[in-house]
Amino acid sequence: MRIVLLVLFAYILCPVRSFAQSEQNEELVEDILKELDYTIRHKEEYDRKKERSIQLIKDNILLAENDSVLYSLYNQLYKAYYNHQTDSAMHYVDLEIQLAPSLSWNAMNEIRMNQSELFSTMGMYKESIDALHSINKSELTRAEVIRYMDLFRSVYVTMASYALTNQSRGDYLRISEAYRDTLLSLYSPDDKRYVRLLANRLIRQKKYKEAIETINRIPSSQIKGHMEGLLAFDKASAYRGMHDTDLEISSLAKSAIVDIRLSVKEYMSLYMLALLLYKRGEIERAYTYLKCSMDDAVFCNARFRTISIAQSYPVIENAYQLKFQKAQRIRQGLTWIISILLCFLIVTVIYIYRQMQKLSIARKETSDINLQLKELNERLYGVNQKLSAANSIKQEYLVHYLEQCSMYLDKMENYRRTLENYAITSDMKGLFKAIKSETHITEEREKFYKSFDETFLNLFPQFVESFNRLLREDERIYPKGEELLSPELRIFALIRLGINDSNKIAKFLRYSLITIYNYRSKVRNKAKEKKIFEEQVRNICNQA
């Protein structure tokens, strides 16, 4: 029973895993295609970079010290141009031929191989093979032998791709495989070219998974430049055999990205990718990729590649045009619908606009009324605050001065009894001394000032700090010693309490009127804003 349940669970889970894997593959495909789209849009930048690198080589031609250096520069230009623009590459091969007699070694074997490679790219397969047959194999170095064999293999593979009959295609493939097997014996197993040839043989043997594993054995750090694109193309061939379209598309896209970034114009990957996308119904992308392939093939003068692309071009272009026309008809229909809706919208907007104008007028009137009410409320709130503060001050002072009056009555009673005692005892000297003494009055005045200061600071604890913020920094006034308020601060404390008359202030503090004027004038001159200074003092808030 347990085994049956496990089997059922696996049966249910497999489709879920397959669906999740499929979604993941689609996301990967879309990401790599977006990267390819971006690369194609910036193709001109990569081409300009390629042209700059070629120009750097050309600039050295005038500086060549001898024919050997000049030949090396021609060869570099041939390699730079051979898969970029065959006509230019052929031009430098011709210059190599002209220069060959003056060289101290036999360069014709290398030049013939260069010619063969170009003829193959241009679709001149007979000329390519003839050029190889004209080479004296006995004079070749090991590296030249490898290249010689690889050129034969390459040209026969290309001829097989464009063969008109199955028999000729088979013949060409058998010849190319013979050269491939010979090359496998010449290359070191660590050589990336060996890995490519081995993967190619495994693909021909339909051992696709082994081919991919063989390619993946190469460390990613060693895969650089054009080799990265070639290996991705080989993987695409293996995935095609495995019928894994998503991974085939991803590999072809990676190969195409490398080709475009290196400004390689003779390639197959983007063309094959366009055909795959066409079959999947992605007409617009397929058309874009095919057009890019055609433009590059024409620029490179890869004749047979151009012919091959041209055979598929009308089909995809026709499908693209049909899709474009269909989209155009849909756009026209939508345009009519949008036009009708727009007319309706204009009428609606006009109606709404008129209603909004009426509503705006009503809102403005309401806003004006609300603004007036707000101003009245603010005024009322201010008045209430002032009344509340005034009531608080009055209440505080009323209680305090009731206590003070009671205390002064007690003191007057004690003072009266003292004088009465002097009179009863006929101590006239002590009586006159008590009457003339001002010590008692001075003490009481100081106690009165202290009591006033304490009561005021209890109501306005932040008065000194707030008052000094109204003065310039170097002119600020602070109490000295043990005093709570200095005379200047006490004068302006009375002004804060609403006593503005200098006569009343002078009587209250027992100062002369001139003294009060001098204090007020002196402090006002220290203020930051003289004209409104005393008004600012009256507005100091009760922060108790």
C-alpha positions in Angstrom: 0.0 0.0 0.0 2.9 2.4 0.9 4.5 1.7 -2.5 1.2 2.4 -4.3 0.8 5.7 -2.5 4.4 6.7 -3.4 3.8 5.9 -7.0 0.6 7.9 -7.1 2.3 10.8 -5.4 5.1 10.7 -8.0 2.6 10.5 -10.8 0.8 13.7 -9.5 4.1 15.5 -8.7 5.8 15.0 -12.1 3.4 17.2 -14.1 3.7 19.9 -11.5 7.5 19.8 -11.7 7.3 19.8 -15.5 5.0 22.8 -15.5 7.3 24.7 -13.1 10.4 23.8 -15.1 8.6 24.9 -18.3 7.8 28.3 -16.8 11.3 28.7 -15.6 12.7 27.9 -19.1 10.3 30.4 -20.7 11.5 33.1 -18.3 15.2 32.3 -19.1 14.4 32.4 -22.8 12.7 35.7 -22.6 15.5 37.2 -20.6 18.2 36.1 -23.1 16.0 37.3 -26.0 15.7 40.7 -24.3 19.4 40.9 -24.0 19.8 40.0 -27.7 17.2 42.7 -28.6 19.3 45.2 -26.6 22.5 44.0 -28.4 21.0 44.4 -31.8 19.8 47.9 -31.0 23.4 48.9 -30.1 25.0 47.0 -33.0 26.4 50.2 -34.6 28.3 50.8 -31.4 30.0 47.4 -31.6 30.7 48.0 -35.3 32.4 51.3 -34.5 34.5 49.6 -31.9 35.6 47.0 -34.4 36.5 49.8 -37.0 38.5 51.6 -34.4 40.6 48.5 -33.6 41.1 47.9 -37.3 42.2 51.5 -37.8 44.8 51.1 -35.1 46.4 48.3 -37.2 46.2 50.4 -40.4 47.9 53.3 -38.6 51.0 51.1 -38.1 51.4 50.3 -41.8 53.2 53.6 -42.5 55.5 52.9 -39.5 56.5 49.4 -40.7 60.3 49.1 -40.6 60.5 46.2 -43.1 58.5 43.8 -45.3 58.3 41.2 -42.6 56.5 43.7 -40.2 54.4 44.9 -43.1 53.3 41.3 -43.9 52.4 40.8 -40.2 50.2 43.9 -40.3 48.5 42.7 -43.5 47.9 39.3 -41.9 46.4 41.0 -38.8 44.1 43.0 -41.1 43.1 39.8 -42.9 42.1 38.1 -39.6 40.2 41.2 -38.5 38.2 41.4 -41.7 37.7 37.7 -42.8 34.4 37.2 -40.9 33.6 40.9 -40.9 34.0 42.1 -44.6 35.4 39.6 -47.1 36.2 42.1 -49.8 38.5 44.0 -47.5 40.0 40.8 -46.2 40.7 39.7 -49.8 42.3 43.0 -50.5 44.9 42.4 -47.8 45.4 38.8 -49.0 46.2 40.3 -52.4 48.7 42.7 -50.8 50.3 39.6 -49.0 50.7 37.9 -52.4 52.4 41.0 -53.8 54.7 41.2 -50.8 55.5 37.4 -50.7 58.5 37.4 -53.1 60.4 39.9 -51.0 60.0 37.9 -47.8 62.8 35.7 -46.4 60.5 32.7 -46.0 57.8 31.0 -48.0 54.6 32.7 -47.0 52.5 31.4 -49.9 51.2 28.4 -48.0 49.7 30.6 -45.3 48.4 33.0 -48.0 46.7 30.1 -49.9 45.0 29.0 -46.7 43.8 32.6 -46.1 42.4 32.6 -49.7 40.7 29.2 -49.1 39.1 30.5 -45.9 37.8 33.6 -47.7 36.6 31.7 -50.8 34.6 29.3 -48.5 33.0 32.3 -46.7 32.1 33.8 -50.1 30.5 30.5 -51.3 33.3 29.8 -53.8 33.8 26.3 -52.7 35.7 25.0 -55.8 38.1 27.9 -55.6 38.5 27.2 -51.8 39.5 23.5 -52.4 41.7 24.4 -55.3 43.6 26.9 -53.2 44.2 24.1 -50.6 45.3 21.6 -53.2 47.9 24.1 -54.5 49.7 24.0 -51.1 52.8 21.8 -50.8 51.9 19.8 -47.7 55.5 18.7 -47.1 56.5 22.2 -46.3 53.8 22.8 -43.6 54.6 23.1 -39.9 52.5 21.1 -37.4 50.3 24.2 -36.7 49.8 24.8 -40.4 48.9 21.1 -41.0 46.2 21.4 -38.3 44.8 24.6 -40.0 45.1 22.9 -43.4 43.1 19.9 -42.3 40.5 22.1 -40.5 40.0 24.2 -43.6 39.2 21.1 -45.6 36.8 19.9 -42.9 35.1 23.3 -42.7 34.6 23.7 -46.5 33.1 20.2 -46.8 30.8 20.8 -43.8 29.6 24.1 -45.5 29.2 22.3 -48.9 27.1 19.6 -47.1 24.8 22.3 -45.7 24.0 23.7 -49.2 24.1 20.4 -51.1 21.2 19.9 -53.5 20.9 16.1 -53.1 21.0 13.7 -50.1 23.8 11.7 -51.8 26.1 14.6 -52.3 25.3 15.8 -48.8 26.3 12.4 -47.4 29.5 12.3 -49.4 30.6 15.7 -48.2 29.8 14.8 -44.6 31.8 11.6 -44.8 34.8 13.6 -46.1 34.5 16.2 -43.4 34.2 13.5 -40.7 37.4 11.9 -42.0 39.2 15.3 -41.6 37.6 15.8 -38.2 38.8 12.4 -37.0 42.3 13.2 -38.2 42.2 16.5 -36.4 41.2 14.8 -33.2 44.4 12.8 -33.3 46.4 16.0 -33.8 44.9 18.2 -31.1 45.6 17.9 -27.4 42.6 16.8 -25.4 42.9 20.0 -23.4 42.5 22.1 -26.5 39.1 23.8 -26.8 39.2 23.0 -30.5 39.5 19.3 -29.7 36.4 19.6 -27.4 34.4 21.2 -30.2 35.4 18.5 -32.7 34.6 15.7 -30.2 31.2 17.3 -29.4 30.6 17.5 -33.1 31.3 13.8 -33.5 29.0 13.0 -30.6 26.2 15.0 -32.1 26.6 13.2 -35.4 26.4 10.0 -33.4 23.2 11.3 -31.7 24.8 11.3 -28.3 23.5 14.7 -27.6 23.7 14.6 -23.8 27.3 13.4 -23.9 28.1 16.2 -26.4 26.8 18.9 -23.9 28.6 17.3 -21.0 31.8 17.4 -23.1 31.4 21.1 -23.8 30.5 21.8 -20.2 33.8 20.3 -19.1 35.6 23.4 -20.3 36.1 25.9 -17.4 34.0 29.0 -18.0 37.1 31.1 -17.2 38.7 29.7 -20.4 35.8 30.4 -22.7 36.3 33.9 -24.1 35.8 35.8 -27.3 34.5 34.1 -30.4 35.0 30.7 -28.9 32.1 31.4 -26.5 29.8 32.0 -29.4 31.0 28.8 -31.3 30.5 26.6 -28.2 27.0 28.1 -27.6 26.2 27.3 -31.3 27.5 23.7 -30.8 25.2 23.4 -27.7 22.3 24.6 -29.8 22.9 21.8 -32.3 22.8 19.2 -29.4 19.6 20.7 -27.9 18.1 20.6 -31.4 18.7 16.8 -31.5 17.2 16.5 -28.0 14.1 18.5 -29.2 14.6 21.0 -26.3 13.5 24.1 -28.2 13.8 26.5 -25.2 17.5 25.6 -24.6 18.2 25.6 -28.3 16.8 29.2 -28.5 18.8 30.3 -25.5 22.0 28.8 -26.9 21.5 30.4 -30.3 20.7 33.7 -28.7 23.9 33.6 -26.6 25.9 32.7 -29.8 24.3 35.6 -31.7 25.0 38.0 -28.9 28.7 37.1 -29.0 28.8 37.5 -32.8 27.2 40.9 -32.8 29.3 42.2 -29.9 32.4 41.1 -31.8 31.1 42.6 -35.0 31.2 39.2 -36.7 29.0 39.4 -39.9 29.3 35.9 -41.2 27.2 33.7 -38.8 24.3 31.2 -38.7 23.0 31.6 -35.2 20.7 34.6 -35.6 19.3 33.3 -38.9 18.5 29.9 -37.3 17.0 31.6 -34.3 14.8 33.7 -36.5 13.4 30.5 -38.1 12.7 29.0 -34.7 10.9 32.0 -33.5 8.9 32.2 -36.7 7.7 28.6 -36.1 6.7 29.6 -32.5 4.6 32.5 -33.8 7.0 35.4 -32.7 6.8 37.0 -36.1 8.0 40.5 -35.2 11.2 39.2 -33.5 11.8 36.7 -36.3 11.5 39.5 -38.9 13.9 41.7 -36.9 16.5 39.0 -36.5 16.3 37.8 -40.1 16.6 41.4 -41.4 19.7 41.9 -39.1 21.2 38.6 -40.5 20.5 39.7 -44.1 22.1 43.1 -43.6 25.2 41.5 -42.0 25.5 38.8 -44.7 25.3 41.5 -47.5 27.8 43.7 -45.7 30.2 40.8 -45.3 29.6 39.6 -48.9 28.9 36.0 -47.7 27.1 35.1 -50.9 25.7 31.7 -50.1 24.7 32.8 -46.6 22.8 35.7 -48.3 21.1 33.3 -50.7 20.1 31.0 -47.9 18.6 33.9 -45.9 16.9 35.3 -48.9 15.0 32.0 -49.4 13.3 32.4 -46.0 13.1 36.2 -46.0 10.0 36.5 -48.2 8.0 34.0 -46.1 8.8 35.7 -42.8 8.5 39.2 -44.3 5.1 38.3 -45.7 3.9 37.0 -42.3 5.3 40.1 -40.7 3.4 42.3 -43.2 0.2 40.3 -42.7 0.6 40.8 -38.9 1.4 44.4 -39.4 -1.7 44.9 -41.7 -3.9 43.1 -39.1 -2.5 45.3 -36.4 -3.1 48.3 -38.6 -6.7 47.4 -39.1 -7.1 46.9 -35.4 -5.5 50.3 -34.8 -7.9 51.9 -37.3 -10.9 50.3 -35.6 -9.6 51.4 -32.2 -9.0 54.9 -33.7 -12.7 55.1 -34.7 -13.8 53.9 -31.3 -11.5 56.3 -29.6 -12.7 59.1 -31.8 -16.4 58.4 -30.9 -15.5 58.1 -27.2 -13.5 61.3 -27.5 -16.5 63.2 -28.8 -18.6 61.8 -26.1 -15.9 62.7 -23.6 -15.7 66.3 -24.9 -19.4 66.7 -24.5 -19.2 65.2 -21.0 -16.2 67.4 -20.1 -18.1 70.6 -21.3 -21.1 69.6 -19.2 -18.9 68.8 -16.2 -16.9 72.0 -16.7 -20.1 74.1 -16.5 -21.3 72.2 -13.4 -17.8 72.6 -11.9 -17.9 76.4 -12.6 -21.2 76.6 -10.7 -19.8 74.4 -7.9 -16.6 76.5 -7.9 -18.6 79.7 -7.3 -20.5 78.0 -4.5 -17.3 76.7 -3.1 -15.7 80.1 -3.3 -18.6 81.7 -1.4 -18.5 78.9 1.1 -14.7 79.2 1.4 -15.0 83.0 2.0 -17.6 82.4 4.7 -15.4 79.7 6.2 -12.4 82.0 6.0 -14.3 84.8 7.8 -15.5 82.3 10.4 -12.0 81.0 10.8 -10.6 84.6 11.3 -13.4 85.3 13.9 -12.6 82.0 15.6 -8.9 82.9 15.7 -9.7 86.3 17.1 -12.1 84.8 19.7 -9.5 82.2 20.6 -6.9 84.9 21.0 -9.2 87.0 23.2 -10.1 83.9 25.2 -6.4 83.1 25.7 -5.7 86.7 26.8 -8.7 86.7 29.1 -7.7 83.3 30.5 -4.1 84.5 31.1 -5.4 87.7 32.6 -7.8 85.9 34.8 -5.1 83.5 35.9 -2.8 86.4 36.7 -5.5 88.3 38.5 -6.5 85.2 40.5 -2.9 84.5 41.4 -2.1 88.1 42.4 -5.4 88.5 44.3 -4.6 85.5 46.5 -1.1 86.7 46.9 -1.9 90.2 47.8 -4.7 89.2 50.2 -2.0 87.3 52.0 0.4 90.3 51.7 -2.3 92.7 53.1 -3.0 90.4 56.0 0.7 90.1 56.7 1.2 93.9 56.5 -1.8 94.4 58.9 -0.1 92.1 61.4 3.2 94.0 61.0 1.4 97.4 61.4 -0.3 96.1 64.5 3.1 95.0 65.9 4.7 98.3 64.9 1.8 100.2 66.7 2.3 98.2 69.9 6.0 98.9 69.8 5.3 102.6 69.6 2.7 102.3 72.3 5.1 100.6 74.6 7.6 103.5 74.0 4.9 106.0 74.8 3.7 104.2 78.0 7.2 103.9 79.3 7.9 107.6 78.4 10.9 106.5 76.3 10.7 109.5 74.1 14.2 108.9 72.7 13.4 105.3 71.7 10.0 106.5 70.2 11.6 109.2 68.0 14.3 106.8 67.0 11.7 104.2 65.9 9.7 106.8 64.1 12.8 108.2 62.2 14.4 104.8 61.3 14.0 103.7 57.7 15.5 100.2 58.3 12.0 98.7 58.7 10.8 100.3 55.5 13.8 99.2 53.5 13.5 95.7 54.7 9.8 95.6 53.9 10.5 97.1 50.4 13.1 94.4 49.7 10.7 91.7 50.9 8.0 93.2 48.7 10.3 93.1 45.6 11.3 89.6 46.4 7.7 88.6 46.8 6.8 90.3 43.5 9.7 88.6 41.7 8.8 85.2 43.0 5.1 85.6 42.1 5.9 87.0 38.6 8.4 84.2 37.8 5.9 81.7 39.1 3.5 83.0 36.4 6.1 83.5 33.7 9.0 81.1 34.5 10.6 81.6 31.0 10.3 85.4 31.1 14.1 86.2 31.5 15.0 83.8 28.5 12.2 85.1 26.3 13.0 88.7 27.2 16.7 88.3 26.4 15.9 86.7 23.0 14.4 90.1 22.1 17.8 91.8 22.8 21.1 91.7 20.8 23.4 88.9 22.1 26.0 91.2 23.5 23.4 93.4 25.3 21.4 90.7 27.2 20.4 91.4 30.9 20.6 88.8 33.6 19.9 89.0 37.4 23.0 89.4 39.6 23.9 87.5 42.7 20.9 86.2 44.6 18.3 88.6 43.0 15.6 87.1 40.9 14.9 90.1 38.7 17.2 93.1 38.1 15.6 96.6 38.2 15.4 96.7 34.4 13.7 93.2 34.3 11.3 94.3 37.0 10.3 97.4 35.1 9.5 95.3 32.0 7.8 92.6 34.1 5.3 95.3 35.1 5.0 96.3 31.4 4.2 92.6 30.7 1.5 92.7 33.4 -0.1 95.6 31.5 1.3 98.6 33.5 2.6 100.9 30.8 2.4 104.2 32.6 5.9 105.3 33.7 4.3 107.2 36.7 2.6 104.1 38.0 5.8 102.1 37.5 7.8 104.8 39.4 5.4 104.8 42.3 5.2 101.0 42.4 9.0 100.6 42.5 9.7 103.7 44.4 11.9 105.1 41.7 11.9 108.6 40.2 10.1 109.2 36.9 13.4 110.1 35.2 15.0 106.9 36.4 12.1 104.9 34.9 12.4 106.8 31.6 16.1 106.2 31.5 15.8 102.4 32.1 13.1 102.0 29.5 15.1 104.0 26.9 18.4 102.3 27.7 16.9 98.8 27.3 15.0 99.7 24.2 18.2 100.7 22.5 19.6 97.2 23.2 16.6 95.6 21.4 16.8 93.9 18.0 13.7 95.7 16.9 13.3 99.0 18.8 10.0 100.1 17.5 8.0 97.1 18.5 10.2 96.0 21.4 7.7 96.8 24.2 4.8 95.3 22.2 6.9 92.1 21.9 7.5 92.2 25.7 3.7 92.5 26.3 3.2 89.4 24.1 5.6 87.1 26.0 3.6 84.0 26.7 2.9 82.4 30.1 4.9 79.1 29.8 4.5 78.0 33.3 
